[in-house]
Structure formats: structure tokens, C-alpha cells
Amino acid sequence: MFAGHDPFLVALSIAVAIMGGYTGFGLAARIRSSPSVNRRLMLAGAAAFLAFGIWTMHFIGMLAAPMPADAVYLVLPTVVSFLICALVVGVSLYFVSIGEPSRLRILASALLLGLGIASMHYVGIHGLAGHFGIEHDYGMVALSVVIAIVAAYGGLRIYLARHGGFRLAFSAVAFGIAVSGMHYTAMYGMHFRPAGGMDHAMAMDGLTASPQVLALIVALLCFLITVGFLLFLVPEARQRPAAVPADQEIVSGEDGSGPEEEHPPVVRPRTIVGPLAGLGQPPQRSTATRVPIEAANGTQFIDAVEIRSIRADAHYTLVHDGQRERMCPWPISEAEAQLCPDIFMRVHRSHIVAVPHITFIRREGDGAMVELDGVVPHLVPVSRAKIAELKSRLGLARGETTKASR
């Protein structure tokens, strides 16, 4: 039966699954990276696009399969299959969106989502009605369920990783192929058998829709998914920086060529020397002793002395306290401006380290790597332009691999 599928519709089903996954997980990833957005609305939109993508892929695959001439679709099971898909996607995304998701919560959400995708498939399959019965190869059923769970786990990991650009695109391709693989694996194990007159009458009981009507609905959903996908690709407008007063200067990027593209420039007061020094100068901002961290029910604060490193991730940062990374609403430029410069140093466009916590440094390519202490030691890259300054602060005269004294 699998060999009789329409190859063009098969390709379309995979493309729809990929676009739905890219748009859905991309929207879900913005929930964490944009604290100001309406999270409920964003989560609902992400769940809707994922559900549309999975459900539409399923029914395009159904239209691609060779069906008996008298096959029609029962409306109630078809609608129920979509509701199952939307419900499990929304619940799974919600469970991994609150607080710091543990491995157990991710696995439980993936199991729920995978079983929901499989249930959607088989409820939709048994929405077929006609003068036939449907039999399944239970080995293929089990394999399709496993594929659905693996695809769900991979998709949730994509969401939690909050990747963008090519990495999100690659992950969406893998997710779309996995979801499609689940469907066509299940279809490979499905067989039609002739049914008696009574079975035919029972099967046709209820409101039905022809394959042509289903094709129109699927075409509309394909259009919505494509529109959402294309709109998601449109870059967000960047705010123009405000005019810098005459007594302030913009700190350029690490290579001295100008402000970095991914992070807003840091505006600092100019130093005035001579008899006018101190006149008309704003008071220096004191360094922060605590840093905000987003938690499940609000915002927590950790002492700056506990911080080992800070890593930029989109428009916010991830703070490492020696055990794990947690999200901070500050961009990396704000963190650099707020924290004490005698302790913290920006060693890379995307990394700040607490110099007293460095335990190891080595050259790597054109740059270097440093290790920060803690319960879980971790490595941080150092750009070539920052190596000399960092070695000076560590009291090193040579660039050889060495242990840094605390």
C-alpha cells in the first residue's frame, strides 16, 4: 500500500510538517526570550501552528494514499483527532514552559505528546468509512508510536534550546521528517479488508465528508501555515538608538570596529580632565551586588559573588553559578555595565567571566579557553583580542597552558 502513495503529496506533507514545526517552536522559543510578550497568546499560537502542521501533514498523507473508491471521512472522528492533537501539544508546551524544566518533566511531556500524536493518527484513520474494514500490523503500530515519542522529545528539546536561524531550521527539518516518518510507518502497517453489508451500514452512520471536501480544508490550513511561516521569517524591526549626549560616549565592539550587531552598545560617561573635571558629570552608577533570575513564579535574585560566567542568548543572558545556567532578563551589555569591572571581564562578544573563579586557561586556535570552578566546572571561550588583557589580570607573562592562581 505504501508504494502507491502520490509522491507529490508525500513531499507536500513533509514540507507542511517542517513549516509547522519551524513556526510553532520558533514562536514558543520567543516566550522565554521576550518577557514583555503576552505569554498565553504566544503559547496558544505556538500550539496552534504545531497542531495545524501535524494534523495537516496527517491528512495530506491520507489523501496521498490509495483509498477504496467509496471511502469517505466521518466528521466527528476527524474533528476529535484535531482536538487531541491541539490539546496534547498545548499541555506539553505548557509543562516545559513553567520554571526550570527537569529531565523527568521533559520525558513525561514527550511521552504525552508522542502518545497524543499517535492517538490523533489512529483516530483519524478510523474516521474513514466505506465498504471495507481496516486492519493493522501491531508491530508497525508499536514502531510508529516509538517514532512519535522520539519526535516529540526532539521537538521539545528544540523548544528548550531556543535556537534560531539555521539551527532552528535544521531542527525543524528533523522534526518534520520524524513526524512524517511516524505517519507513513503506521500507514505501511495498515490494510483494507472487504466488509459485509451490516458493517458497511454501521461504518457509514454519522455525518460524512468526501475526500474533495477534506482536500479543501487541508488546502486552507496549508495556506495558513505557509503565511505564518513566511511572516515568522520577517525580521523584527530594531529600535534606533537614542542620540548620545555630548558628555557620553559609545563603547565599541571588542575589535574596535564599532558597536556589535547582536547586542546594543554600552553608553558610558566620558572622562573629563583639567579644571572642568567633575562639573556637570552624572553620578557614577554603583555596581550591582545581586542579579535577577527568572523563576517559575516570578523573579529571584542571586548574589553576584556566586556568578562564574554570563553567556548571551538572544536578547537576554544565561547566568552560571557553578552548578547550572539560569535565565537573566538583562542583555549582556547591561550585565557588563552593572557588574563590578574589578571582578568581571567580558572575554568574548557573548561571554563574561568572573576572573577570580578562573582555574585553568589554554590556547585554542586563534583564541583561548578558560575553565571556571564550581560544583560543575565549565569552559568559556576567550576571543583573540581579549587574551592579553585576561593574562595580565591573571598575572601571566606567557600564553602557555597553565593553572591560574586564585
N, C-alpha and C positions, 0 to 999 in steps of 0.2 A: 504493500500500500504506500510506503514512504517514497518509493521510486516514482510514483505517479503524480507527485506534487508539481504545481506550477512553479518553475524556478524564479520567475519574476516576482511572484507574490511572496515566495520564501525570502528573497532578498529584501523586499519591502518590509516584511515583518521584522527582520533583524534590524534594519535601519530605524524603524519606529521604536523598537526596544532600546536601541542605543541613544536616540534623541530624547526619549522619555527619561532614561536613566541620567543622562547628562544634565538635563534641565532640572529634574527632581532633586538629585543630590547636590547640584550646584546651588539651588535655592536653599536647601536645608543647611548647607555649609555656611551660608550668609547669616543664619540665625545667630551663630556664635561670633562671627567676625563683625557684625553690625548691631551692637547692643541697643541702638536707638530705634530699630525697626519694630513693627508690630509682630511679635514672635508667633502669636497664634495664627495670624493671617499668613505669615511666611511658611509656617509648618503645614497649614492646610493646603497652601499652593504646592508645596513640595510633595505632599502625599497625593494630591490630585494628579499631578503630572506623572508621578511614578505609577499610580494605579491606571491612568489612561494608557501609558506606554505598555505596561504588562498586559492589560486586558485587550487592548487593540492588537498587540502582537499576536495574542492567542487567537483571536477571531480572524485575523488576516491569514494565519496559518490554517485555520479551519476552512476558509474559502479557497486556500491553495490546494487542499487535499481533495482527492477524487471521492465524491459522495454519491450515494444512491440517487437516482433521478427524482424520487418523490420526497427527498429529505427537506424538512422544514425545521424551524427553530421555535421551541416553546419560549414565550416571552418571560414567564416567571423565573424559570431556572437561569435564563440568560441575564436577567437583571440581578438576581441573587448572586450570581458569580461575580459581577462587578462590585456589588456591595461588600462581599467577602474580601475582595482584593483591596478596596479602598480602606476598609476597617483595619485589616492587619497591617497595611503599610503605615497608616496613621498612628496606630498604637505602638508599633515597633520604633518609628522615628521619635515618638514622644518619650518612650522609655530610655532611649540613649541620649536624649536632649537635656534631661534634668540632671544636674550635678555632674560629678565625675563618674563616667560610666565604667563599671568594673568589668572584668573579663566575663564573669558569670552572667551579668546583665546583658552583655553583648551576645553571648551564646544563646541565652534564653530568647532574646529578641529575634535573633537569626532563625532559631527553631520555629518561633511563632510565625515569622514572615514566610519562611520556606514552606511550612505546612499550609499556610494560607494561600500561597501561590499554587501549590499542588491541588488544594481543595477547589480553588477557583477553576482550575483547568478541568477537573473531572466533573464538577457541577455543570460547567459549560458544555462538556462533551455529552452529558446525559440530558442536555436540553435539546439534543437532536431527536426528531420524531419522524417516523415513516414506517414503511412496511419492512422493518428489519429490527434486529436486536444487536446489541454491542457486547463484545467480549474483550477481556483484557488479559494480556500476558503479565502475571503478577511479578515476575522477575523484572520486567521493564517498568512496571509501576513503582517498585521499590527503588530502582535506579533513578527514575525521574524525580522521586521525592528527595533523594540524596542530592541530586544536582540542584534542585530548587533551594535546599537548605544551604548548600555551599555558595550558590549565587547570592542568597540573602545575606550571608555572613560577609562575603566580599563587598557587597553594596554598602552595608553598614560600616565596614571599615573605611570605605571610600569617604563616607559622610564624616566620620570622626577624624579622618586625616586632614580634612578641609583643604584638599589640594585644588589647585587652579590650573588653567592653561592646558598645556599638553598632557600633564599628568592626570588631570581630571578627564580629559578626552580619552586617553588610553584606558583609564579605569572604566569609563562608561562603555567603551567598546567591549572590554572583557565582560562586564555585567550583561550587556545586551546579548552577546553570544551565549553566555551561560543560561540566561532565561529562555532564549530561543532553543538552546540545546535540551532544556527540560521538556519543552513542549513537543519537539519533534521526536525525542526519545519516547515519550508517552504515546504519541501517535503511531510510532513504529510498532508498539505492542498492542494496538487496538485493531479489532477485526469485526466486520459486519457478518451477521448470520441472518438467514431468512426467518421471518416471524409469522405466526399464524394470524388469522383474521381477528381473533379476540385481542391478541397482543397489540395488533395494529390499532384497533379501536381505542384501547386503553392509552396507548402512546400518544394518540392524537387528541386526547382530552385536554382542553385548555386553549388559551389564546396563542396563536402561532404567527410567525413572520417568515416570509420567504427569504431565500438567500439574497435576492436582489435588494430587499428592504434592509437586511443586515449590512450589505455592502455599502449602502448609502450612509448608514450610521457610522460604520467604520471609516468611510471616507471623510466624514465631518470631523471625527476625532483625530484622524491623521492630519487634517488641516490645522486643528487647534494645537496639536503637539508641535508641528512644524513652525507655526507662528511663535509659540512660546520659546522654542529652541532658538529661533533667529533673534527674537527680542533679547534673550539672555546673552547672546553673543555681543550685543551692542555694548561697548564700554560705558561705564558710568561717567558722568561729567565731573571733572575735577574742579574743585574750588580754586579760584585765582587767589594767590597770596595777597594779603593786605600790604599796603605801602609801608615801608620800613622807615621810621623816623630818622632824622639826621644823626641822632646820638646813639643809634644802634647799628649793628652790622649782622649780615647773614653768614653763618658758618658754613663753608662749602663742604662737599663730599670729601672722602678720605684721600682721593687722588689729587685734590686741589683744583679740579676742573669745574666745579660748580656744585649746586645742591644736588643730592641724589634724587633720582626719579621716583623711587618707590617710597621714600619717606620724606615728610615735609622738613624744610630747613629749620635749624635752630636759630632763633633770634636772640642775640646776646648784646648787652650794652657795650659800646666802645669805651676803651680806656683812654682817659684824657690826662695828660701830664702837663706840668707847668703851673702857673699861678691860678689857672681856672679849674684845676683838678678838684673834683668834689662838688662843684657848683652845678645845680640843675640835673644831677645824676639821680636816677631812681635807686631806691634802696636795693641792695643785693638780696635775692631770694635765698632763704635758708634751705639747706639740703634736707631732703625727706628722710625721716627715720623709720617710716613704715610705708609699705607698698600695698595698694589694693589688689585683691584677688577675687575673681568672680566665683561664687559658690552656688549650691543648689537653690538656696532660699534668699540670696542677697549677695552682699559684698563683705568679704573678710579682709583683715589686714595682717601682714606678716612683717616682722622686724627686718630692716634692711641688712642687718648683720648676718641673717640666716641665708641670704641670697648668694648663690655661687655664680650663676650666669643668667643672662636675659637674651632671649632669641626673638627676633622679629618674625611675625607671621601675619601677612597682610597688614591691616590697619591696627593691630594690637600686638601684644607680645606674650611670650611664654616664659615664666619665671621658674628657674630650677633651684630648689632649696637643698640640694644634696641627696634627695630621695626621689623626687618626681617633678614633672613640669606642670604648672598650673597657669591658667589664663589670667592676664592682667589687661585692663582696659586701656592702659597707656600705650601710645605708639613708642617705638624705640627712641625717637628723638626726645620725647617727653621724659622717658626714663633716664636718658643721658643727662638732661638738664636738671632733673630733680635729685639724683643721687650724688653722693659725695665724690668729687673727682679724685680725691686722695686715695680712695679705696677702689672705685670702679673705673674701668677704662674700656672704651669702645675699640675693640681689636679688629673689627670687621664691620662691613656695612650692615650686617644683620645680627651682630653679636656684641654683647657687653659682658665683661668678666669682672669678678671681684679678685683683684690681684693678690691679696693675702691668702686666698684659698687655692692658688695655683701650686700644684705639687710636681709637675713634670712638663717639659717643653721639648719639642723636637722639630727639626726642619722637615717639611713635606712639600715637594715640588718647589714652586716659587714662594710659597708661604710657610706657615708653621702650624703645629697643633699643640694645644695645651690641655692638660688634664686638671680638672677641679676635684677637690676632695669631697667627702661626704659618705653617707651610707651606700649610695650608688654613685661611684665616681663616673664622670663623663668627660668626653673630649669636645673641644671647641676650636674651630679654625681661626687662624690669625692671618690677616692679609699681609702681603709683602711690605706695604707702606707702613705697617704698624710694628713690624718685628723689632726694629732698632729701638723704638721708644719703649716697647714692652721689656726688652732685655735690659735697658737702662734702669727701669723701675724694679726689675728683679735683681739687679746688681751683677749682671753677667757681662763679661768682656768679650766672649766669643759666641758664635752661633752653633756650638756643638750641642748635641743632645745631652741634657743634664738634669739632675734633680734640682728643683727650685727650693731655696731655703725659705721657710715660713717666717 
